[in-house]
């Protein structure tokens, strides 16, 4: 999760320095894990 937070800071403060390929890699590699974690958290709250 820290990696995503660091990226969000870069995105907010260095928008034009972000490469589209970097964004795509995050979507492909990290988003599925984040989605699974969020589903587990939601399930635990039920």
C-alpha positions in Angstrom: 0.0 0.0 0.0 2.9 2.4 0.7 3.9 2.1 -2.9 0.5 3.3 -4.0 0.6 6.2 -1.5 4.0 7.3 -2.9 2.6 7.2 -6.4 -0.4 9.2 -5.5 1.9 11.9 -4.0 3.9 11.9 -7.3 0.7 12.1 -9.3 -0.5 15.0 -7.3 2.7 17.0 -7.3 4.6 15.9 -10.4 1.7 15.3 -12.8 3.6 16.0 -16.0 6.5 13.8 -14.9 4.4 10.6 -14.7 4.9 8.2 -17.6 1.7 6.5 -19.0 3.6 3.2 -19.0 4.2 3.6 -15.3 0.5 4.2 -14.7 -0.4 1.2 -16.8 2.0 -1.1 -14.9 0.5 -0.1 -11.6 -3.0 -0.8 -13.0 -1.9 -4.2 -14.2 0.3 -5.3 -11.3 -1.1 -3.6 -8.2 -4.8 -2.9 -8.8 -5.9 -6.6 -8.6 -4.2 -7.0 -5.2 -5.7 -3.8 -3.9 -9.1 -4.9 -5.1 -8.7 -8.3 -3.3 -7.6 -6.5 -0.1 -10.6 -4.2 -0.2 -13.0 -7.1 -0.7 -11.5 -8.8 2.4 -11.9 -5.7 4.4 -15.5 -5.3 3.3 -16.2 -8.9 4.1 -14.7 -8.5 7.6 -17.0 -5.6 8.2 -20.2 -7.6 7.5 
